[in-house]
Amino acid sequence: MNAMNTTMPTIRTPQDLLSGIPALVGFYPNDSMVAVVTKDTLIYVTARADLADVETPGGQAWLASRLTHDHNGTRMTGLGIYLVGYGDRRRVRAVLDALKDMLGGLVRAALVVDGDRWWEADAPDGIGGKPVPRGGRFATILAEGRSVEGSRADLVASIAPIRAFNPDAVAVAVFLVPDDPAEAGAHIVGLMKKHASGEVLTDEDYLSAAVAAQTGDARDHVWDAIPDKPSAEEFLPFWTTVMSRVPTSLMRARLDGLAVTGMVAWIAGEGALMNVCLEEAEQADTQHPLVAMLEHISQVGLPPSAWDDLKSTLMTDHDTPSLV
């Protein structure tokens, strides 16, 4: 889920909705069910699920509940829900019909996108659809300051490690990290600021950030450097670059790097990237405290505005794994 942004405009036409979804979810969906929820006329949250996961009654009930209840389980008021299904038209229509029955009058529009054309969900079969819009003012406003990948695969590729990896870089990276956790944290923040200022960093510099981030005391300095959404947006490109430099063979360094990158993505409002980081991290260790926190954030749709409350928890619940 991507959380509330009260600066976003309201949805006025199906073309607004379709052109804006890639910016809202972070990539162009495929075989997906996307829901855009408004609350008191403003876009409140955007949710995407794999189409296969919501083709069962249980999956549909789960999604309907997620769209209508806040992270405390309280049913929300003042909602409007816009549903868009991407994929085979017949499969999508079956899911949309079920969701409309569950959500009732909350559904403001239900659209089907199959290939490069779209239909109203209740349009008769055999009637030609309209071209899917690829831009427009609404999409431009939503995309401002946000990265939009061509597909979810592209989003995954943005944090995939580079193929050419020099094993000697590990020794150099470990050497660059101070033994003292506070100094290691300051080392990370220094690299974050250098990257943000446009200074050229080496592969070893980026790798050393992931190595240093393996202790909670060092990560505390990262959290201190990210007090709000604008700062997270500023430093997120640094962390995605870090992940492109950490090979899968360095499992612990990659795990901690994914956890930090996912958290920074969440604070920045990049829910799609957060979930991509979470999925890879969960394959390595679901018990990691930061991974477990990201799982909770994803499951309940916690908005980035909760960062102030979570920060204190992160800075008192530390684990101390070995380096590399």
Secondary structure, 3 states (H helix, E strand, C coil): CECCCCCCCCCCCHHHHHHHHHHHHCECCCCEEEEEEEECCEEEEEEEEEHHHHCCHHHHHHHHHHHHECCCCCECCCEEEEEEEECCHHHHHHHHHHHHHHHHHHEEEEEEEECCEEEECCCCCCCCCEECCCCCHHHHHHHCCCCCECCHHHHHHCCCCCCCCCCHHHHHHHHHCCCCHHHHHHHHHHHHHHHHCCCCCCHHHHHHHHHHCCCHHHHHHHHHCCCCHHHHHHHHHHHHHHHHHCCCCCHHHHHHHHHHHHHHHHHCCCHHHHHHHHHHHHHHCCCCHHHHHHHHHHHHCCCHHHHHHHHHHHCCCCCCCCCC
